[in-house]
Amino acid sequence: MKITVVGVGSMGGAIVKGLVNSGIDEVSGLNPTNPRVTKLADQLGFKLFNTASEVIEYQPDVVILTTPANITVAVAKELTGLQPDTTIISAAAGVRQAELKNVLPANPVATMIPNTPVAVNAGTIGLALPAEAAADTRTTITHVLNQLGDVIMVGEDQLDIVGVVGGCGPAFVDVFMDAMSDAAVKHGLDRQTAYQLIASMVKGTGTLAYDTEKSPAALRDEVTSPAGTTIKGVEALEKHGFRFGVIDAVNKANGEK
């Protein structure tokens, strides 16, 4: 399968890395000439195009748009020479399927919001498929995105909040991990061991929640024994408004004043 990522910035680069890691042979990128992107292409061994006409000549099976939202429709319009069976997946926040179909009416279109852990094939990807998407289109899209992490199907009107929780969330977790590492160092762990311990703990906690489908509250209750150390720590989090802080962070990232 030939996959072209259009716009090899932070997110586009992460997607390219994940696709290359997954073993997909024919990965390519489209980006204006940029030494950083050229170096990345040399390191990972993917084809790099600098013009839309090169992509049209290449005729990929799937095109993933990771360009800034304000230019995504214009960039898509430059790809009107693609074959009708080329599937378009847009990762541009706020750009709707209808806008893309307006300039690429012959091509199947889907919209998604991924996060940067796609670079290590551990991403969280909110995917919106149009109701009219054919079965083979759905299969192609989910096959490609499953290489990058967990695919969570949502309605297109839910992609904005998916972008906040899934896209901004890693930074919120990073702040939490950094604070925990400071506490661990205070109590005697060296910094690198603290980072390793905390990253493993977060990974395991997330995997347990995802695989068991238990609620976070239920999983918390399994750890907080009566009068134990964990419940005392939970009490301290409540005292300092931890949960309100998390809710407020999501509210603000979602544009609430």
Buried (B, 14 or more C-beta within 10 A) or exposed (E): EBBBBBBBBEBBBBBBBBBBBEEBEBBBBBBEEBEEBBEBBEEBEBBBBBEBEBBBEBEBBBBBBBBEEEEBBEBBEBBEEBEEEBBBBBBBBEBBBEBBBEBBEEBBBBBBBBBBBBBEBBBBBBBBBBEEBEEEBBEBBBEBBEBBBBBBEBEBEBBBBBBBBBBBBBEBBEEBBEEBBEEBBEEEBEEEEBBEBBEEEBEEEBEEBEEEEBEEEEBEEEEBEEEEEEBEEBEEEEEEEEEEEBEEBBEEBEEEE
